[in-house]
């Protein structure tokens, strides 16, 4: 057995022996309430304590660390129109954490990055246990953030700890970053890239079922506004052009049928597909608001849509404005089919554009990482990340080609009774440790 194989075997054995510590690290992280909301004030009460917990663990390993609350104003000024810039975000009580462990010199650096914020729990009665009181049961860890994405953050941290304890020689730096606000926008990640937390390659530990995903979708959020004419719901209506009502809920039905048609078109459009993605981009209606009174026809309705797009569809600034314009045109066509909507067309208010990116499958780091994943007993086959993640910020703004790779079934994200299998968590830790040792040697 050569020296590299012997070292890989030693690392793998150390990770397996640290199984209980990997579990306890994740349960510690879940217990911090780090919820992000559209209105960021007040912050989740556990946000800053969680970052301080991680900082203390990193400092014990020789990382140079800092905590800081991003200042949105200069970021907006510098990057206006680019990914990660959102008006009216605040970071009081929600610091970012950055760390760097210098290597011996002359080696390639690696960024390990993730977010610590989580989505709200939803109705508590849908949970079998308290969301922020983690439960270890039947080979799994339950709690809000177990999959999205404190499991990945725990694996990042434990991979660094195990390499430190084994005194594995690394010539390249390890850069460690945990951000806030990913669940609302990407300004936390933008602040990290702007502050200089970059490397020769990067891994974002979003849940991918331990598959390397060098591509993610971009996401547009918009509100389709439909103005009807309110009236008495129980009376026989006159036609709208004779002063009668127009039910905005009926207009919603027409709009949703039109969206179904767009999705069927996109299903067979080669521009809307990518070989690493399971399906094409699509438009999802995620919220509907309509109606003013139980006995009145709705005078106004709003459909919130979530629109996916591919890296090949980005505009010159790396955003989805071309796709937004395409959707605007489709909705205009839908309105042309109805006399009332021709006269009173729907309009779209776009309020979020979360970018996407792609790292080439033949990039040297992808090949290196595939070797580490194979050595961990996992599949090296590449996949796509079928929602948005922050990899576009370090890749396209920070200059750090970054892939997604993390433990857990992505479909568990944002669900009640969210959980990650312990075996997946340990396998991820093993793969990360081997990738660091190989890339940074």
Secondary structure, 3 states (H helix, E strand, C coil): CCHHHHHHHHHHHHHHHCHHHHHHHHHHHHCCCCECCCCCCCCCCCHHHHHHHHHHHHHCCCCEEEEECCCHHHHHHHHCCCCCCCCCCCCCCCCEEEEEECCCCCCCCEEEEEECCECCCCCHHHCCCCCCCCEEECCEEECCCCCCCHHHHHHHHHHHHHHHHHCCCCCCCEEEEEECCCCCCCHHHHHHHHCCCCCCEEEECCCCCCCCEEEECEEEEEEEEEECECEECCCCCCCHHHCCCECHHHHHHHHHHHHHHHHHHHHCCHHHCCCCCCCCCCEEEEEEEECCCCCEECCEEEEEEEEEECHHHCCCCCCCHHHHHHHHHHHHHHHHCCHHHHHCCCEEEEEEEECCCECCCCCHHHHHHHHHHHHCCCCCCCEEECCCCCHHHHHHHCCCCEEECCCCCHHHCCCCCCEEEHHHHHHHHHHHHHHHHHHCC
